[in-house]
Amino acid sequence: MRTTVSISDELLLAALEPRRDRPAVPVFRSGTGPRPGIDLASNRALHEALDEGVELNALR
């Protein structure tokens, strides 16, 4: 069995370029945290919380 993978030259040459420093990730040390009842381990709960109050047509 044989598998052929095609990689574009741009992508292949991009791996040879020096990497830039990664941007700093903000860390919040104060505040109230998430609203009560939002399960941070559930992607669905997070999406529902973020979409609250947004009109359905705006989500399309």
VMD Tcl script that builds the backbone (N, CA, C; Angstrom):
set m [mol new atoms 180]
animate dup $m
set s [atomselect $m all]
$s set {name element resname resid chain x y z} {
  {N N MET 1 A 0.850 -1.169 0.000}
  {CA C MET 1 A 0.000 0.000 0.000}
  {C C MET 1 A 0.898 1.235 0.000}
  {N N ARG 2 A 0.539 2.241 -0.788}
  {CA C ARG 2 A 1.332 3.455 -0.898}
  {C C ARG 2 A 0.415 4.657 -0.707}
  {N N THR 3 A 0.914 5.654 0.023}
  {CA C THR 3 A 0.173 6.891 0.225}
  {C C THR 3 A 1.040 8.046 -0.248}
  {N N THR 4 A 0.464 8.944 -1.014}
  {CA C THR 4 A 1.187 10.106 -1.510}
  {C C THR 4 A 0.591 11.348 -0.878}
  {N N VAL 5 A 1.461 12.193 -0.346}
  {CA C VAL 5 A 1.037 13.443 0.273}
  {C C VAL 5 A 1.682 14.578 -0.507}
  {N N SER 6 A 0.881 15.529 -0.933}
  {CA C SER 6 A 1.401 16.696 -1.644}
  {C C SER 6 A 1.454 17.879 -0.688}
  {N N ILE 7 A 2.629 18.464 -0.548}
  {CA C ILE 7 A 2.817 19.631 0.316}
  {C C ILE 7 A 3.266 20.778 -0.576}
  {N N SER 8 A 2.571 21.907 -0.479}
  {CA C SER 8 A 2.924 23.053 -1.315}
  {C C SER 8 A 4.311 23.559 -0.937}
  {N N ASP 9 A 5.016 24.099 -1.916}
  {CA C ASP 9 A 6.360 24.616 -1.672}
  {C C ASP 9 A 6.349 25.728 -0.629}
  {N N GLU 10 A 5.311 26.572 -0.655}
  {CA C GLU 10 A 5.221 27.660 0.314}
  {C C GLU 10 A 5.174 27.120 1.736}
  {N N LEU 11 A 4.390 26.095 1.948}
  {CA C LEU 11 A 4.266 25.507 3.275}
  {C C LEU 11 A 5.562 24.822 3.683}
  {N N LEU 12 A 6.174 24.124 2.758}
  {CA C LEU 12 A 7.408 23.422 3.051}
  {C C LEU 12 A 8.530 24.407 3.373}
  {N N LEU 13 A 8.644 25.500 2.612}
  {CA C LEU 13 A 9.693 26.498 2.861}
  {C C LEU 13 A 9.405 27.302 4.115}
  {N N ALA 14 A 8.127 27.421 4.507}
  {CA C ALA 14 A 7.779 28.169 5.713}
  {C C ALA 14 A 8.376 27.505 6.945}
  {N N ALA 15 A 8.538 26.209 6.915}
  {CA C ALA 15 A 9.115 25.499 8.063}
  {C C ALA 15 A 10.583 25.836 8.240}
  {N N LEU 16 A 11.244 26.303 7.186}
  {CA C LEU 16 A 12.662 26.619 7.259}
  {C C LEU 16 A 12.926 28.037 7.754}
  {N N GLU 17 A 11.889 28.886 7.743}
  {CA C GLU 17 A 12.048 30.257 8.203}
  {C C GLU 17 A 12.171 30.277 9.724}
  {N N PRO 18 A 12.965 31.215 10.266}
  {CA C PRO 18 A 13.081 31.297 11.730}
  {C C PRO 18 A 11.735 31.665 12.359}
  {N N ARG 19 A 11.457 31.079 13.478}
  {CA C ARG 19 A 10.188 31.332 14.155}
  {C C ARG 19 A 10.245 32.643 14.913}
  {N N ARG 20 A 9.114 33.316 14.910}
  {CA C ARG 20 A 8.993 34.557 15.674}
  {C C ARG 20 A 8.638 34.212 17.115}
  {N N ASP 21 A 8.906 35.144 18.017}
  {CA C ASP 21 A 8.500 34.948 19.408}
  {C C ASP 21 A 6.986 34.899 19.486}
  {N N ARG 22 A 6.497 34.061 20.340}
  {CA C ARG 22 A 5.048 33.941 20.516}
  {C C ARG 22 A 4.542 35.138 21.313}
  {N N PRO 23 A 3.335 35.601 20.999}
  {CA C PRO 23 A 2.782 36.735 21.760}
  {C C PRO 23 A 2.461 36.303 23.183}
  {N N ALA 24 A 2.544 37.252 24.070}
  {CA C ALA 24 A 2.230 36.972 25.473}
  {C C ALA 24 A 0.726 36.737 25.632}
  {N N VAL 25 A 0.376 35.792 26.463}
  {CA C VAL 25 A -1.027 35.491 26.751}
  {C C VAL 25 A -1.408 36.256 28.019}
  {N N PRO 26 A -2.476 37.057 27.955}
  {CA C PRO 26 A -2.848 37.813 29.157}
  {C C PRO 26 A -3.347 36.889 30.261}
  {N N VAL 27 A -2.953 37.201 31.463}
  {CA C VAL 27 A -3.376 36.442 32.642}
  {C C VAL 27 A -4.098 37.410 33.559}
  {N N PHE 28 A -5.336 37.099 33.875}
  {CA C PHE 28 A -6.134 37.962 34.735}
  {C C PHE 28 A -6.100 37.416 36.155}
  {N N ARG 29 A -5.617 38.230 37.060}
  {CA C ARG 29 A -5.444 37.793 38.442}
  {C C ARG 29 A -6.544 38.297 39.378}
  {N N SER 30 A -7.400 39.155 38.877}
  {CA C SER 30 A -8.482 39.643 39.726}
  {C C SER 30 A -9.776 39.609 38.943}
  {N N GLY 31 A -10.861 39.786 39.602}
  {CA C GLY 31 A -12.166 39.760 38.943}
  {C C GLY 31 A -13.066 38.761 39.621}
  {N N THR 32 A -14.244 38.622 39.072}
  {CA C THR 32 A -15.236 37.767 39.706}
  {C C THR 32 A -15.245 36.358 39.144}
  {N N GLY 33 A -14.583 36.141 38.010}
  {CA C GLY 33 A -14.582 34.810 37.409}
  {C C GLY 33 A -15.826 34.582 36.577}
  {N N PRO 34 A -16.075 33.355 36.168}
  {CA C PRO 34 A -17.243 33.073 35.326}
  {C C PRO 34 A -18.537 33.197 36.120}
  {N N ARG 35 A -19.614 33.417 35.387}
  {CA C ARG 35 A -20.922 33.461 36.021}
  {C C ARG 35 A -21.241 32.126 36.652}
  {N N PRO 36 A -21.941 32.121 37.763}
  {CA C PRO 36 A -22.351 30.851 38.372}
  {C C PRO 36 A -23.209 30.052 37.403}
  {N N GLY 37 A -22.996 28.751 37.358}
  {CA C GLY 37 A -23.786 27.875 36.516}
  {C C GLY 37 A -23.168 27.582 35.166}
  {N N ILE 38 A -22.051 28.214 34.818}
  {CA C ILE 38 A -21.396 27.941 33.544}
  {C C ILE 38 A -20.309 26.900 33.787}
  {N N ASP 39 A -20.436 25.782 33.102}
  {CA C ASP 39 A -19.467 24.693 33.223}
  {C C ASP 39 A -18.302 24.970 32.276}
  {N N LEU 40 A -17.141 25.328 32.807}
  {CA C LEU 40 A -15.984 25.677 31.987}
  {C C LEU 40 A -15.410 24.478 31.242}
  {N N ALA 41 A -15.802 23.284 31.619}
  {CA C ALA 41 A -15.320 22.082 30.938}
  {C C ALA 41 A -16.204 21.709 29.755}
  {N N SER 42 A -17.281 22.450 29.546}
  {CA C SER 42 A -18.228 22.129 28.478}
  {C C SER 42 A -18.166 23.203 27.390}
  {N N ASN 43 A -17.731 22.810 26.195}
  {CA C ASN 43 A -17.698 23.746 25.078}
  {C C ASN 43 A -19.094 24.266 24.754}
  {N N ARG 44 A -20.074 23.385 24.837}
  {CA C ARG 44 A -21.449 23.789 24.530}
  {C C ARG 44 A -21.931 24.864 25.499}
  {N N ALA 45 A -21.661 24.687 26.791}
  {CA C ALA 45 A -22.086 25.670 27.782}
  {C C ALA 45 A -21.403 27.013 27.539}
  {N N LEU 46 A -20.135 26.992 27.161}
  {CA C LEU 46 A -19.415 28.234 26.887}
  {C C LEU 46 A -19.983 28.933 25.658}
  {N N HIS 47 A -20.264 28.176 24.593}
  {CA C HIS 47 A -20.828 28.776 23.393}
  {C C HIS 47 A -22.208 29.359 23.672}
  {N N GLU 48 A -23.015 28.649 24.432}
  {CA C GLU 48 A -24.350 29.154 24.753}
  {C C GLU 48 A -24.258 30.443 25.565}
  {N N ALA 49 A -23.318 30.506 26.504}
  {CA C ALA 49 A -23.155 31.708 27.318}
  {C C ALA 49 A -22.688 32.882 26.461}
  {N N LEU 50 A -21.789 32.624 25.514}
  {CA C LEU 50 A -21.291 33.687 24.652}
  {C C LEU 50 A -22.350 34.173 23.662}
  {N N ASP 51 A -23.263 33.281 23.280}
  {CA C ASP 51 A -24.283 33.622 22.296}
  {C C ASP 51 A -25.543 34.221 22.913}
  {N N GLU 52 A -25.617 34.300 24.233}
  {CA C GLU 52 A -26.809 34.853 24.879}
  {C C GLU 52 A -27.011 36.293 24.442}
  {N N GLY 53 A -28.237 36.619 24.091}
  {CA C GLY 53 A -28.570 37.989 23.717}
  {C C GLY 53 A -28.198 38.345 22.287}
  {N N VAL 54 A -27.636 37.406 21.545}
  {CA C VAL 54 A -27.280 37.659 20.142}
  {C C VAL 54 A -28.414 37.146 19.278}
  {N N GLU 55 A -28.870 37.965 18.336}
  {CA C GLU 55 A -29.949 37.564 17.460}
  {C C GLU 55 A -29.525 36.363 16.601}
  {N N LEU 56 A -30.463 35.456 16.366}
  {CA C LEU 56 A -30.161 34.220 15.635}
  {C C LEU 56 A -29.543 34.493 14.267}
  {N N ASN 57 A -30.064 35.484 13.533}
  {CA C ASN 57 A -29.530 35.791 12.207}
  {C C ASN 57 A -28.081 36.277 12.278}
  {N N ALA 58 A -27.677 36.867 13.378}
  {CA C ALA 58 A -26.297 37.354 13.524}
  {C C ALA 58 A -25.337 36.197 13.710}
  {N N LEU 59 A -25.822 35.045 14.110}
  {CA C LEU 59 A -24.967 33.881 14.337}
  {C C LEU 59 A -24.704 33.102 13.054}
  {N N ARG 60 A -25.421 33.400 11.985}
  {CA C ARG 60 A -25.267 32.668 10.723}
  {C C ARG 60 A -24.109 33.174 9.939}
}
mol reanalyze $m
mol bondsrecalc $m
mol representation Tube
mol addrep $m
